[in-house]
Every structure is written in C-alpha cells, then in structure tokens.
C-alpha cells in the first residue's frame, strides 16, 4: 500500500497537456468576480473585448465593462511564446501594471495580471486536470488553493504524521485544525509552541517518555503511552525554531526510540497523531536539515506545502471579500495595488489592510501600497 507521502505526490502528477487559462478577477461594472475560466490553447488568437464581430476568425473573451473597447486587446502565440497586444483601445491595456503601447506586443508569463479598461484578468499556463476538495474555510479558486483542499482531505483520511511547511501567514494553523476536525480519529488537538520549547520543557511535557520513568511515576502533561485515554493529536508549531538538542530529544520522544519494547512503540503511535508546522528551510525543500529531515524520513510524514499569497493572486480579492463581507467593493485603482503587492506577511497582512479600507482609510491604504510599487507601474487609473 502506498505511503501517504506517495499519495500526495500522486496528486501532483498531472496531465502533460497544458493550456492558457484566463480568470476574470474584477470587472469594472460588476466588482469582484470568480468562477469563470476561459481556456485558450494558443493555436489561434484570443480577442479580449466587449464584442466579437460575426466574421471574426478568432475567439473572444467578453468583458462587461463600459471602458473596454469592442476589440480591446489580443493574445496570440509565436515561436512557442504567448504575447498580448493592445488593439488601439480607447482606455488602454496594462500587463502587470505596465501600460502597453498599441501595436507593440509584449510576452505574457504564467501568473501575469492583464488590465483592460477597469477590469483585471489573470492568465496562467497550467494543466487541464482539476484538483479540488470541499473545505469552505480554505478560500480561493486558484489551482494552488484547490490542491491544498484536496491534500487536507487526504491527510485527514489517515493517522500518519503531517508536516506543514509554509511562510508566516499562509494558514498552517488553520490547515492543521481542518485536518484534525475532519479526521475520524477524534480526541483533543493539543498545541505546543516550539519557539519556547527547551530541553527542560520537553522533559516537563513528556516526563514518562523522555525520562524513561517507571509506570508508577506521575502522569505526564501529555501522556503518549497511556492506554484507554482519549486519542490526541499533537500540533507542534514552528518546529524549525527548536535547538539541535531539543530537536533530538523531541524526535526520540515522538518516534519511540526511548521506549524499551516495540509493542509500546506501536501502541503509542496508535494513541497520538502528530502534526508539525514550520516556516523554516523552505528554500531547500521539505526534507532538509535537522528535525524536519528526520521527521520526514523516520516517521514517514506527509508533507504539505502551503503556497504564499503572491503565488495565488487569483485568491487575493476573494479573500479580501471573505474578510470584509459580500458588499466589499474596492475601487479599480485600489484593486490594481492589491494585485501588484508582494504580500510579505501573506494573509494576515491582507486582512489588516482590508480592515483599514472598511474603516474608511482606502486612500491611506492606496498610498501605502503605491509607495511600494515599481515606478513603471499603472498610470492610467491614477
């Protein structure tokens, strides 16, 4: 039977056939939108505009925006690359905030933002295979969000350890809660903050296991071995911050190397499920250095990578609407800044900015985001 880590990798093996996909994110006459996807193979050009003439040989993506021309811009492929060209539109076209000159095509990359009139589209080159699952708290319609939901459901279906890797603010705690809540295992979720977990604290947390105490010794704060107790899930937050000695001791406790019999080791693994989060060592991959590598290799952890917000721009406006409510209607000029921002603090940063906008400080938020932009970006909406 496949290990969970193998199953996760299987989810990532997708059809080699890729297409260009356009997603409207914001329509000038409507506001924030989601759900519509236009697939484009690149074999013929794709026109973006309000109307396709009856004799046109090209496909057309219709945008219901009064500032969009009937034939506003076109996408086409040449030499194996995709390009966008403004068709002398009345209100201009921008690619990633940089205004295009009519008749001068520009290369398009996966993840680019296209602005036509007061509407914003995102284009990606991705497989046709859909990856999704029903986890309402994990908001987003990007492929990355869909794959994350699918992975959460798979991780919840077994009791093997899970290693959650992601930058600050990518939702590691929320994902851990969802995995625990959807698991048939039951029992409490006990959170341990590793940033303050010393060797001494580990001995205090697991005295029976870490000190190899006798059965008559006092119960530990979290007893990994006691039969008949309610099953637990242990969430170790930011395990990458542990010292080397603390990593070694904690790993011994979790893997059962400090116990005297294999029977006890098997029983303990039945009683406790382990979820570990970390924001460190991401640039080197899931199984790198210290505790994270040993956890991955010795207890066969399922590795879940949480993408940063800058890699799921399709979801930025949906998340903003989730925080503010369905009536959230940012101005097109603010939308341009939200989509262009790099989001170093990810989702908490977005939630904070949305709360400021809702408090009537949209101009301040706009000015703050503008100060961080490339000076070439976005002039038509200003």
MARVO-949988 format. One record per residue: residue in three letters; x, y, z of N, C-alpha, C in turn. Coordinates in steps of 0.05 Angstrom, whole numbers, plus 5000, padded with zeros to 4 digits. Atoms other than C-alpha are relative to their C-alpha. Layout:
% MARVO-949988
ALAXYZXYZXYZ;...
% end
This chain:
% MARVO-949988
UNK501749765000500050005000501750255000;UNK498449765002502550694983500150155027;UNK499849824978505151145038498550254994;UNK501349755005501451795048501650204984;UNK498449815015507352185022500049934970;UNK500250095028506951764958497350094988;UNK502649925010499551914953499950304993;UNK499949715005500852664958501450054974;UNK498649965024505952614903498449924976;UNK501750095022500952234860498150224992;UNK501949795006496252824865501450214982;UNK498649795014501653264835500849914972;UNK499450105027502652814774497650054983;UNK502349915015498153154725500549974970;UNK499850025029496753134651502150194989;UNK497949825012502453404609498750214983;UNK501349805017497353774567499450255016;UNK500449754986497354504589498750204981;UNK501249795016493155084565500350265015;UNK500149744988492955824578497250045011;UNK502649964988487355994626499750295010;UNK500649734991484356684636497850005021;UNK502049984979480656834700499450305005;UNK500749734992476857494709500150025030;UNK499949964971478357754779498350235009;UNK501549764994474958434777499050124974;UNK501249885024470158714725499050285008;UNK500549724993469359474723497150065006;UNK502849954995461759454720498849835021;UNK501250204982460858884770501449995027;UNK498550034976466458864821501549735000;UNK498550254997469958234848498349774989;UNK501450235012468157614808501749755003;UNK498550254999470156884809498349784987;UNK501450235010468356234776500249964969;UNK499950025029469156394702502949964991;UNK497450065010475056094666499849964969;UNK499950045029476756154592502649874993;UNK497650155008481555634565500850084972;UNK499049925027485955824506502449824994;UNK497950195008490255314470502450144988;UNK497849855013494455844434500249944970;UNK499850075029493155534365498850234983;UNK501049775014489156154345500050235020;UNK500049774982488856854373497550025016;UNK502349954983484257044430499750305004;UNK500549724997481057724429498650065026;UNK501349914976479258084493498550264994;UNK501649765006473558584486497149975007;UNK502950014994466158734491498449884978;UNK501650115023464158454423501849864980;UNK498650145022466457954371498450024975;UNK501349975026464758114300499249734989;UNK501150265011460657574263501949874981;UNK498250125020466157464212502849965011;UNK497450034988471857434261500849705002;UNK499050284998476156804258501149945027;UNK498850044974478756904328497949955022;UNK501750034976475756704395500050275014;UNK500249754986473557264440499249955029;UNK500850004972473357354516498550265005;UNK501749764996467657824531500350115028;UNK499749874974468658324587497950225002;UNK502349814997462458714611501050245016;UNK498949764988465959364625499850234979;UNK500449785019463960024593502550144991;UNK497449885008471260244590501649814982;UNK498650195017473159624549499050034971;UNK500749985028473259704473498949744989;UNK501050255012469759204428502249814993;UNK497650165004476458944406502350155014;UNK498249844983480959174462502949904999;UNK497350115000486958704462499949724988;UNK499950275010489158044433502349845011;UNK497950184992493057444456500649824976;UNK499350175022496957034406502749865007;UNK497550154996502756534404501850024975;UNK498149995021509056594363502749905011;UNK497450114991515556194368499949865027;UNK500350154975512855784426499450185024;UNK500649824978511356404468497350144996;UNK502549865001504956774485500550305002;UNK499749715000504157524472497350135003;UNK502449844999499058064486500550264986;UNK499749755015497858674442497550175004;UNK502249814998493559284454499150074971;UNK501149965026488959384394499050294997;UNK500749725001488960144398497450065015;UNK502449974984483660114452499850285011;UNK500549724991480460744479501250055027;UNK499149964972482560644552502549855007;UNK497450124995488960244545499949725012;UNK499550274989491659564566502650015016;UNK497650014984496759424621500649715006;UNK499150274993500858804635501750035026;UNK498749974974502958734708500450295008;UNK500049724993501459474716501550184981;UNK498549845019505759704658498350044975;UNK501749945022501760054604501349934973;UNK499050095026502559754534499650224979;UNK500349835023503760164472498549854978;UNK501550145021498759994417501849914977;UNK498550115022501559544363502749895008;UNK497450114991507559324406499549775019;UNK500650234983506358614431502149965022;UNK498350054977509258414498499749705008;UNK500250284991510957694522498349985026;UNK501750064977506057404572501049765015;UNK499150234984508156954630497749905018;UNK502050124982504156484674499950165026;UNK500449854976501256874732499950304996;UNK500149715005501157554698497250115003;UNK502649864997495658064711499750184975;UNK500749835023492358384650497750195008;UNK502149814995488359024658499050114973;UNK501449885023483359234604497850185011;UNK501949824988479259854619500350025030;UNK499950014970477559794693499649715010;UNK500350284993477659034693502749865001;UNK497450144995483158554715499649704995;UNK500050295006484557854688502749895008;UNK497550144994489657344710500349774980;UNK499550215019492856874660502149815011;UNK498150204992496356224676500249784979;UNK499550235017499455654636500049765018;UNK500250224980497155034674498649764988;UNK501350255010494654314666497050035001;UNK502950005000487454184650498949855024;UNK500950164978486953684707499250185024;UNK501049854978482753974763500849875026;UNK499450104973484853894836498550175020;UNK501649844981479854094888498749815020;UNK501550144979476053874950498450205015;UNK501849824986470654164995501050065028;UNK499149904974473854545052499450305000;UNK500949725003469955205057501850215014;UNK498349804986474755535106502550074985;UNK497649955016480455485056499150144974;UNK501249845021478156045010501950034976;UNK498349955024480656104938499149834977;UNK500750165023479455884867502449964982;UNK497550075015486755824845500449705001;UNK499250295000489555144827501449935026;UNK498550054975494155204888498149965023;UNK502050034979488155304934498549744998;UNK501450255004484554724903501649765008;UNK498250224993490554264911500349985030;UNK499850004971491254484983497549875013;UNK502550124989483954304998500049704996;UNK499950295005484853624965502049865018;UNK498050114983491153495005499149985029;UNK501050004972487753685071498149765003;UNK501850224998482253175057501449735000;UNK498550255000487352635041501449965027;UNK498650024974491452785104498149935022;UNK501950064979485152755146499049714999;UNK501050275003483652055119501849795012;UNK498250204987489551725154501150125026;UNK499049914974493251785220503050035001;UNK497149965002500451855196500650295007;UNK499249724994504352475218499950184975;UNK500249815022503653105176501950235006;UNK498149784999508953635163499050234983;UNK501049775015506154315143502250214997;UNK497949805005511154785110498850244986;UNK501049755013509555505094501150245014;UNK499149754988511656215105498050095022;UNK501849874981508756635161497450104986;UNK502449905010501456775149498749854977;UNK501250165022499956225098497849825009;UNK502350154990494955885143500749725011;UNK499250264991498855305174498249905024;UNK501750074977494755315239497249934991;UNK502750065010488155345201499949734986;UNK499950265014490254755158500249775020;UNK499750214979492354355220497349965013;UNK502650024988485554505251498149844982;UNK501850145019481954265188500649714998;UNK499250285002485953625184499049855025;UNK500950124976484353475257497049985001;UNK502949994998477053675252498749794981;UNK501250185019475753245191501049715003;UNK499150274995479452645217498049845017;UNK501850174985475352055243501249925027;UNK498550084976480551985298498750115025;UNK501149884976477152465347502150085020;UNK498149924979480352685412500750294998;UNK499349725000483153355430502450074982;UNK497749905014488053775390501650175020;UNK498349874980493753975437502350144985;UNK498049845014498254545412502450055017;UNK497449954986505554605432501550204984;UNK498549795013509255245414503049945002;UNK497250094998516255015396502050245003;UNK498249774998519055725396500950055029;UNK499249974972519155695472500549725013;UNK499750274990520354945478503049935003;UNK497250074994527154795512500249715007;UNK499650274992530254135531498649955027;UNK501350034974527754245602497049994997;UNK502949995004520754405577499149734989;UNK500850265011520653755537499949795022;UNK500150194977522453355600497550055017;UNK502449944984516753715636497549924985;UNK502450065017511953595578499549704998;UNK500150295003513552855570501849865020;UNK498150124981516752625635500149704999;UNK500050295000514651895629501749904976;UNK498650105023517351815558502850094999;UNK497349895004523352275558501949925022;UNK498350074978525952055626500049705005;UNK500350294996524151315618499249935028;UNK500950044973520351335683498549745003;UNK501550254994517050735716497050064997;UNK502949965002509550615708498850145024;UNK501149884976508650865779500550295002;UNK499349724998511451555764497550174993;UNK502249825005506952165758499450024971;UNK500849975028502952255694501450244988;UNK498949785014506052695642497750204992;UNK501949805009502653335618498549894975;UNK501150135023501552985551501149725000;UNK499150274998501852235561499849864973;UNK500050125026503951895496499349715000;UNK500150294999503251185521497649895014;UNK502150114983497351125568497749894984;UNK502250125014492250635541497450085013;UNK502649934989484950795549499450295001;UNK500549715000485851545546498850084973;UNK501149905025482251955494502350054980;UNK497949975020486351965429500550304997;UNK499249725002490252605420501350054973;UNK498449905022493053005362501850225011;UNK498049804990499453395379500850184977;UNK499249805020500654025339502550155010;UNK497549874993507954255344500450234981;UNK499849775017508154965317502850114999;UNK497349895005514555235286502249835011;UNK498050184991518754625299502850074990;UNK497449925010524354915257501550195018;UNK498749824982525855405313501349865024;UNK498850154977528054855362503049994997;UNK497150045000535254805383500649714992;UNK499250275009539154195359499549795022;UNK500550194978538853865428497149955004;UNK502950034996531453995435498849844977;UNK501050155022530253725365500549705004;UNK499250284996533953085381498349865021;UNK501650124978530252965447497149974991;UNK502850015008523453125418499649784979;UNK500350215021524552675358500149725013;UNK500050264986526452095405497449945013;UNK502550044986520152205444497849924980;UNK502150045019515752225382500349744984;UNK499550245016518951635346500149755017;UNK500150244983519051175407502749885005;UNK497350114996526651075409500849985029;UNK499350014972526651185484498549785015;UNK501650214986521850605499501549734998;UNK498650254997524049905517498949784982;UNK501250225016519349485475498750114975;UNK501249915025516849515404496950015003;UNK502849994995509849375430499150275011;UNK500749744990509750015469500250214979;UNK499649805021512350395409497650004981;UNK502350015018506750135365497550125014;UNK502449904987501550295418500050305002;UNK499949714997503951005427499350134973;UNK500749885026503451135352497149984994;UNK502850025003496350895355498550225016;UNK501449824982494551365412500450294992;UNK499449725005497752005387500650054970;UNK499549925027497552335319501750265001;UNK498249774999502952855303499750174975;UNK500049805021502353485262502150215007;UNK497849814995508453935255499950224980;UNK499949775019508854635225502750135001;UNK497449855000514955025204500050194976;UNK499649815022516555635163502950024992;UNK497150005006524055485160500849784981;UNK498850195019528355115110498349964975;UNK501850035023523055225056501650014974;UNK498549975025528155435004501549764992;UNK498550245006531554765009498249754998;UNK501850225003525354335006499049895027;UNK501350114977521353915054501849855019;UNK498450174983526553425079502950115000;UNK497349884999532553865096500750055029;UNK498649924975536953915158498449965025;UNK501150014973535553745230497549855003;UNK502450134992528953565259498149944976;UNK501950045021524853665196500849774982;UNK499150235017529153175155499549745014;UNK500350254985528952645210497049935002;UNK502950054998521452735220499049894974;UNK500950095027520352645145500949724994;UNK498850265007524952045138499349785019;UNK500250214981523851665202497149935008;UNK502850074994516351715213498250064976;UNK501549995025514151795141497950225000;UNK501949794999510952465148498950084972;UNK501149885024506152715095500750305000;UNK499149735002508953375071498050174984;UNK501949825013504053935055501350284998;UNK498849735005506854575023497750204997;UNK502049795001502655195035501150234983;UNK498949805018503655694978499650285012;UNK500349724991504856434995497950144983;UNK502249865013499556934975500950114972;UNK499049895025503957224919499949794978;UNK500250215020503456544884497149914994;UNK502850065004495856524887498450264998;UNK501349735003493757214863497149984992;UNK502850035006487156934838498350035025;UNK501550024975485156884911500150265017;UNK499749764984487157584936497350145004;UNK502549854998480557934921497849835014;UNK502050174987476357334943500549995030;UNK499349994971480057325010499250275012;UNK500849734990479058075017497050015004;UNK502950004998471657975005499149825023;UNK500650184978471557395055500350155027;UNK499549864975474457845109498050235004;UNK501749764998470058455093497149944997;UNK502850065006463658125071499350044971;UNK500750005029459958055004499750284989;UNK500449735011458858804999502650154995;UNK497549875004466258954994500450084971;UNK499749915027467359374932502350204998;UNK497849825002474359664926500050144973;UNK499849865025475860184873501949864981;UNK498250135019479359954809502950085006;UNK497249924995485560364828501149855024;UNK499150164977485960004896500549714992;UNK499750275010484959334861502749964987;UNK497550025014490959474818502349985019;UNK497850014980495259574880499949745016;UNK500250254985492558964917501149774983;UNK499050225017494158514857503050024995;UNK497249975006501058804848501849975024;UNK498450004975503258774921501349725003;UNK498550254996508358234941499149845025;UNK501150124976504858075008502149845016;UNK498050144984510957915051499049875025;UNK501150124976506557765111497449854993;UNK502150185010501357395069497250085010;UNK502849954995494157325092499550195023;UNK500549804979494557705159500450284991;UNK499649735011497258305121497650094984;UNK502449945016491458275073497650065018;UNK502249964981486458215130500250275013;UNK499549744987489558825164499350234981;UNK500649785019489259255101497150024993;UNK502949995005482059055087498550135023;UNK501349874978480059255157500450305000;UNK499649715002483259935145498350124978;UNK501849905021479460015080497250025010;UNK502850014989472959825115499650235020;UNK500149784981474560365167500150274987;UNK500049755015474660895113502750114993;UNK497249915005482160925102501049894973;UNK499150115026482360685029502250174988;UNK497949835012486461285007502749955013;UNK497550064987491661145060501249734992;UNK499150265009492060415041501150014971;UNK499149975028492560604967502750134999;UNK497449865000498261094982502249835010;UNK498050184988501960585025500949794980;UNK499450215020501560044971501450124976;UNK498849875023503360544916503050065006;UNK497249944992509760734954501849764997;UNK498450245002512060014949500149894972;UNK500150115027510759924875502350094982;UNK498149935021515459934815499050264988;UNK500949755011515260654789498949994971;UNK501150035027513660394718497049935000;UNK502750124999507060104742497850215000;UNK502749894998500060344730499850305001;UNK500449715001498761054707497250074991;UNK502649935011492061024671497850035021;UNK502149994980487860904733500550225021;UNK499449794981491261464772499150274990;
% end
